Structures are given as structure tokens and as C-alpha cells.
Amino acid sequence: YPQGTFRGYLFDTTGEPGNRTPGARVAMKPGPEVIFGNMVNLYGDRSGDIDGDAISYLWTQTAGAVITGLDMTTANLEFQATQIGDYTFQLEVSDGVNTSAPASMSFSVLPVTFVEDFETDADVPNWTVLNDANMTVSINDSMGLNDSGALDLASNLGFAVSSFSRGLNAQPGEYFTLDVWVKFVSSNGAVPTSLALTLAGLTPEPMIVDLNQAEFLGAYGHVILDGFATEQTGTLTIAGIMPFAPGAYQHVYLDDLSWTNPAVVTTYSISGTISTSDAGDPTGADIQVAPYNAFWNDQVADNTGAYSIAGIVPGDYVVKATLFGYKYLDTLVTVDSDLTLDLTLIRNTPPVAVTPTVPASNQVAAFVTFDGSGCYDADGDALTYHWMGPDSIDIQLFHSGNAGFRPKEMGTFDFSLFVTDGVDTSETVNFSVNVDQAAPAPEREFSFVDEFTTEGTGWGGLAVDEQSKLWTISYYGWQPNIRIWDADGVHATIDNISYVVVNGDTLPLNTTNHGRDVGVDNNGNVWISGGGFVAGFNSETGEQIGAIAQAGSPVFAFDDAGYLYVSTVVGNVIYKYDTNLELVRTDTMSWGAVGRDFAASPDGSRILVGELSNKCYMLERQTDGSYLQIDDLPGPFKPGEEISRVKFDSDGFLYLVGSTTNVTADDRVYIYNPANDYATREVYELTGTNSPRGIAFDANLGVMYIADFATTDVTIGRYALPGASLITSLATASSDDALGAPALSDSIVTVRGYVSTTNELGGPAYIQAWDGSAGMAVYDSDFHNATDLVRGQYVEITGSVGFYSGLTEITNVAVDGWSILTSDLPPLTPKVVAAASLLDGAGEPLEGVLVKIDSLSLVDPGEWPATGSHASVRVTDGVDTIVVRIDRDTNIDGTGAPTDNYFSVTGVVSQYDGSSPYFEGYQLMPRDIEDFNGSVVSIGDELGLPKNFALHQNYPNPFNASTTIKYELPRDAQIRLVIYNLLGQHVVTLIDEHQTAGYRTIQWNGMNDYGQNVSSGLYIMRITADKQAFTQVRKLTIIK
């Protein structure tokens, strides 16, 4: 190279080759000015590295009150502005080699300022809403200001608890004034359950205005709150509980709201000297001025007893002086100038604990009471009792100061007690309890018998009348609200009740007037309660006999003298009415409240009140007739359960239903014996129940009913008490086995039913359920030939289940084995069916039931019987042919065949089939000539819709080529009909689709899903509706 010319490389040894420094960038929302209470968001995620390297973040707060709890290494920061002032944050980012220059963001947190017109002002971020999840959300989310500027307390939400809050600032030591106009508007005219405006935090006690007043309902009312601020920050809240009103809206409007903080006012002082009654040292005495004790207090520093408290604004105050070992001293003063107040504290005398008295001998499961009434305080101060015992024992505390426990095993158990008077504590005393007796034998042991599913929902109460009819009331307003069943679970003759009349107003029993309770008075009348009323009905006719108006959700009870006791859910007042429904007295509970139920003892001496949190309160009648609340009923009860029902049985035993909303936990029944002042009880676990709220007793039959509180397909369970006389439903007593023979053959049963025939047919009489769901023949001459037996009577029969040529019947009825329960009932209404319902196999569910078939004609008029003759007359509806059996003991034979081309026949379905399987020979047996009617009636018009789901026996059965399967749908449903073999293996699905309500038929040709003929044998057909809402199984036989 030429001299002086050089070539080479330049190395940068100060960093990585090619690495460039990242850049930090900060953004902010909502802006440089943040309103107190709002959220602050600092965003650093817009920082980056030009080389694409990953970066880390480091935030630093360089100005303002320190904000704690932040992760300063994240890309973004979020926190709530809780202190007024100026703030600065800076951010540095690093790529692991180089660190950026810091980027900073400054902002100010400003006090909240009100807008003056909430009705039209769009500047709403100053307001926030507290939603059900306890999270702060924007006013325009969920519930908040609507388009008209109103606060939506509830809109299409039904029953709701709504709360709207915003922050306020004031200067401690200054007066403030809040001035606002408020109104409440509801689209359906309903008023709030509660509605209040509250100013809290600025003063020691919240300032509350009840907005649920006439001046604020539908029109603007004026609210002015003023006071002296003792804190810097507070909260203005509007909160309410709205009534249940789906589809309606409730709004709160605010207008012309102003907030002022005037100048500082003149303050004064309170000073003086503290001394003691025994010349003791007052050092350490604490002096407070209430209600502003958070700001104005002083403590005596030495034995001179001097104190001084300054800065008190004019007003009335309580000066509180306390010193250990001396009684508290409260002095009411008025401060309108500097005040000198000398105080003397009185020496306290410590209380004395005395060893409690307990019985020398005690029994397992019987409550043991610790009587601590011997403890005393010489100064007469109120005592607080402190009981201690083994960890394995649950000690129950009572308001009287006494305590006790319910032993689970025999042994000796050690306890201790000390008492306090609010100042001093007594010495501790020790005592032992000897449990040396085994648990008593159960007196009211019961067992589950069966249950039936009702079409109602949420049964809130049960009662049994003197005819053993079961009355229920629905909380959810299922239409009709009141349902009545006979003892076998079949609807009774009384029409369901759908309304009551109170003070001349007709109230529908629906979702507006939730059903609450059912009970029976000493005259056998049935009473119900719902939203705003308690009403009575004649148990035989269903006619209303009286009512009283009672606001809220009333529950009630009767004693044996006929007095009516009424209270309300979560109320604490008990009203007592005489037999003329005249109010005779009112008593208020000393503590607690009524939960869902209460009861009066049969003699009226005690009132037992169930509580929502596993307690039962007791009130005792005094000599002047008033009721005084005494100790709670001895427990313990299961944690988390509520005492949902409180009832006495006819023997005076007390039953409590312990209900829990946890469906995996068992509910309980607690039974107390009043003979030993409710110390002895029995506890029974209920399995399969769902939050029961109904319990009732049938004293005649010895049966107890318990009803679930569920929203669909509520079940009512039947339980046998000692000495029970159980009623078997006709459907169960007449049920068949796979071959059509009685499933309960030779069993002794007691059934109830309505007489459809007596001795008109020359053979058995027939009884049936009122709704025609089941029936049965009774073959006993003492019964069907009885001179006082007439159609329509409601009877009870005990006998054995027999069988004659396919006909299931009750036989061997003893002379005293039947009785007439009710007479003078309206005639039975025959069940309208088609002729096909009596074909082979199909007639089995109708056996013993009074039916009517329309549009029939004679196949051969020559078959009509002559006088004194029997005959099986064939009739047809043009499609199917059935047999009408005319007995010579009726007045039909010899009258001449019907001359009309078409006629109707009413009769009892019987059967004459001499060989197994017994699925043939069904016949219609008219009782007299009046059972024939020449008019033509459309079957479809009179059938209407079925009342219940049902799967009928196929016909023919057994079958060879094909068989017909009929089923009934009372409502639209998803239906699945499947055939299985005896091994439970799937054979064919006949139906799997959504179908509308009605009477339906389907054919099965004996083939499986693959079009193959199945072999001879016994098969199972199973129908389900709406995924197990209804399920029924029947057997069918194929013969090749």
C-alpha cells in the first residue's frame, strides 16, 4: 500500500454487537385527573425493543401517598384512587442487556363533585353501582341509570336487592349539608319492601332517611341531611328491596342535589376531675364524649384525676368514664359553652359463681339442664354466664343464663362455670354430671310406607281433616293453589280451591299470594294462609267460612279451645283471636323472630316458634293471659338446618322438621315428649326428601305425611306411626302380575273408594277412585246387599285380595270390616272412553271403573235378553266390537233393544276370562236402563285431554303377528317407548320424539331394530316422558 494509507476494523467493546436499547412508554386511563374512588390504569405494554428482544418491567412511584399491594414488575398497573393528592409513576424496561431511560406519568386524584341535575345530566361516571357479586361496576352496566336518567332498582328482575353508592368528602370539624329531591316510580303500582337513603362514614352513626313513605312514592319528596363531619370520606347509598314483579320496573329519581361544606364553627371544651368512691388512684381512667368518641377522648395521666377535651361543637352528648375495677359512668350533658364536669367512679363488687344444681341421675338422650340461678352480684349488676365442658359435648346456652346438654352416652362428665358483670369476673366453680341411665325406648317411632307424586309445586303446608282428606297449599302459586287428596293419594271429591274472599275482596291463590300454611281447627274446618290473609273452609263442602286480613306472609296455629294464633314469616308479633275471629291480645317476642312456622300446644300454655337458623323458641302463658318468652327449646339441632315446620299431633307430641337446602344432606324430624317438659326427644333421619316444609297427621289412621318443597313433581311421603291403619290405594290393591293375576293375591288390605254399584248386577259391588284412576270389585254379600249402601258413598273396606275368572276383587270382608265414611255425595262421573279401550289386554286398567262409551250400535238386536234372562250383547262403534253384559237382576232385560241407530252406554268394566294369561273377556256392565242413552256424542269432545300419563296393556296379549299399544299424554312431552327382553337388553325403539298431548296408539310387529322377528317369550315395554318425569313399565308376550 502507499505510505500513509491504512485499512482495518473498528471494534465497539462497550456492548453486544448490534444490540439496541429498548424504549419505555407509559399511557394512562381515564386521564390526568381521577375522581376519588375510581380506578386508575397505567399501561406500560406499549413499550418495546427494536431488536424484538423480550423485555422486563420495573415501575417506581416517585410522588404521592404510597400505594401498597402492587406488583411493580408487570406491564400494567391497576388500583383504586383512595387518597386525594398528586401522584407520579415512572417505568423502566430492560432487554437483559440494556435498560431504557425512564418514562413517567403524573396525575391527580380529585374530590368527588356532584352534578346538580341527575335527571338529565349525562356525566354519570361519578356514580357507581354495587352489584350482587359485591363488585363495583359502571352505572350503565347491569342496574343503573336508564335512558330517562332514573336509577333502575329492579327491571325485569323480580324480587331484587339493589344498592347504589358513591363517595363523599368533607372536612372534619366542619358542618355539611346534603340537599336532594327523591321519588320512587313503579310500573305496576307496587311499593318497595324497603327503600332508604343513607349517608354513612362522615359521622359516627349513619344518617338514614326512609324513602318508603307516601311523600316519595310517585312524587318528589325533599331530603335534607346536615351534621358535623368527624371523618374525611363517606358514602351516600340508596338501597332497596323490590317486590316480586316479573316484567315490571321500579325506578328511583334524584333531582337538584347539592352538597355544601360551610366555614368552621365555634367549638367548646369539657374538663374536670375524676375521683373514685374508695379514694383509689384514678390514673388510667378513660374519658370519652359520645357519639364523637373517635375524635374527642382523653385519658387521665396521673393521680390528680384532671382531664380536658376540646373542639366539641354545640350539642347534646354522653360523657363516658371507665376505669378497671369501677363501674362504668355515663353522664348526659348539653354543650353550648365551655363546661366543667367532675366525675366520681364507684368501686365495683365482683360477682359470685355458685355451683349449679343438676339432677343426681340422668338419662342418655334426655336433656340435662344446668341451673345457674344461684349465681349473684352484690351490686345487682346483670350477669353473663360462661359454661365450659368436654370438647365432645355441645353445650346449649339459654337466655336465662342456664345451660345444658343432651348426653349421647353414659358416664361422668366434668364442667365449669364463671360469671362476669361487665367489669369483673368471678371465681370458677367446677361440677360433674352423672349419666347412668340408658336411652328410653322410642315412643313415636315411624316407618316409611310409600309416596305419591303431585302435579303441584312447593307445598308450603299440609293438614288432614276429620275425613282423612289431605289438604295442601302451594307456595309457588300452582293453579289451583289448594289441592285435596283422599287417603290413598287420589284427588278428593271437593273441587280444588283457587281463590279466597277477604273483607269483600276476592284474592286469587297464585304467585302474588304465596301459600304458606294449612291447619285444622277444633271444629274440623280447614284453614289456609297466603299473602295477606288467613281463611277457613268447611272440610266437607269446601265453602269458605271466614277470613282475617294479615299483612305479610302469615302463618298460624290453633289450640284445642279453638283460639287462632297468627304471626308472619320473620315477624316477632303473635296475634290471638277467639272463635269469632275477634282479636283478644297481641304479644311480642323478646328475642328472635318467627321463621316459617310456629305452633300452640293443645292446652294453649306454650307457643313453640321455629327459627330459620336451627333454633326453636318457647313462649309460656302467664296468669294474666299474656305470653312471655322463656328459654329456647332444648336442642341441639344440626348446623345449617332451619326448623321449617312445628306441629303437635293429637297426643300432644311436638314434631319439628329440620330442613336443609343441601340436597345431599338428610333432613330430620325431631319428636319431643311434653310429659317431661320437652326434655326427652327422638331424632329420625329422612332419606330422599327435598327441603320438606309440610307435615300432617291422620289421627284416625295413625299416618304421618311429609311434603317436599320442590319446584317440579313434588312428592308427599306417607309414614306409619305406632298402631297405624294403612290405607292401600285401589291402584295398588288391584295391580296385576305378568299373567294378569292379582299381585297382592290373598293379602289383607284396607282400601277406600266411592261406590259405583251395590247389588244391581247380582254379584259383586264395585268401588273406585273418585277420578276413575282405579276400581275394584267387592264380592261379599254382607257388603253389596247392605240396605244402607247406595251409589256415591265413600266407604272403607278391609278384606283379602281374591280372583275369579280374571276379575280381581276383595273378598272375606268381616261384618265390621267395612264402614261408610261419607254419604250425600254427588253422583260419580263416568270416565269417557272409546270401545277400543275394552279390547283384549287394553281393558285391564279400567277393570272396576265406571265408564261411558258413545256412538255405539247393536251388532245383532236378537241378542237382547228376554225378561229374566242374562245376555252378552255385542255392540260396535263402527271400528271395534265389545261385549255389553246385561244381568237379569237389573231392570234392563225384557225392555227391548235400543231403537236408536246410535246410543251411549254407561257401566262398570268387568272381566270373565277362565284361562291364563288373563287379558281377555272384558265387558261393560250397565246397572239399569238409565245407563243407556240414545243421543250421539262425539268421543273426542267429551274425552278432552288425559289427566295423567299412562301406558295401557297391549292387546291382544299374548300376540303373534302384531299388537296395539295405547298410551295417554296429559301435556306435550318428549316421549320414548322401548321394548326390552328379560335380560334387560334393548330390542327395539318404537318412539323417541316430542309429541303433543292426547290419546295415542302404536303398533308393534314383533321385530327388532334390524327388521328381524324376535323369538317367542316375555318382553318388557317401558315408556318415559321428559327424561324420567314419568316412567311406566308393562309386560307383553309373543307366541310364534
Secondary structure, DSSP 4 states (H G I P E B T S, - for coil): --TT---------SS-TT----B---EEES-SEEETTSEEEEE-TT-B-TT----EEEEEEEESSPPPS--TTSSEEEEE--S-EEEEEEEEEE-SS-BPPPEEEEEEEE-----S-TTT----TT-EEE-TTS-EEETTSSSSB-TTS-EEEEES-SSEEEEEEEEEE--TTBEEEEEEEEEEEETT----SEEEEEEESSSSS-EEEE--SGGGBSS-EEEEEEEE--SSEEEEEEEEEE---TT-EEEEEEEEEEEE--PBPP-EEEEEEEEETT----TT-EEEEES-TTTSEEE--STT-EEEEEEEPSEEEEEEEE-TTB--EEEEEEESS-EE--EEEPBPPPPB--PPB--SSEETTB-EEEB-TT-B-TT----EEEEE--TTS-PEE-TTS-EEE--SS-EEEEEEEEEE-SS-BPPPEEEEEEEEEPPPPPSS--EEEEEEE-S---EEEEEE-TT--EEEEETT-PSSSEEEE-TTSSB-SSPPB-EEEETTEEEE-STTS---EEEE-TTS-EEEEETTEEEEE-TTT--EEEEEE-SSSEEEEE-TT--EEEEETT--EEEEE-TT--EEEEEE-SSS---S-EEE-TTSSEEEEE-SSS-EEEEEE-TTS-EEE-SPPP----TT-EEEEEEE-TTS-EEEEEE-S-TTSPEEEEEE-GGGTT-BEEEEEE-S--S--EEEEETTTTEEEEE---SSS-EEEEEEPTT--PPPPHHHHT-B-TTSSBTTTT-EEEEEEEEEESSTTSS-EEEE-TTSS-EEEE--HHHHT-TT--TT-EEEEEEEEEEETTEEEEE---TTSEEEEE-SPPPPPPEE--GGGGSTTTTGGGTT-EEEEEEEEES-GGGSPPTT--EEEEEE-SS-EEEEEE-TTSS-TTS----SSSEEEEEEEEE---SSS----EEEE--SGGGEE-----HHHHH-S-SS-EEPPPBSSSBSS-EEEEEEESS-EEEEEEEEETT--EEEEEEEEEE-SEEEEEEE-SB-TTSPBPPSEEEEEEEEETTTTEEEEEEEEE--
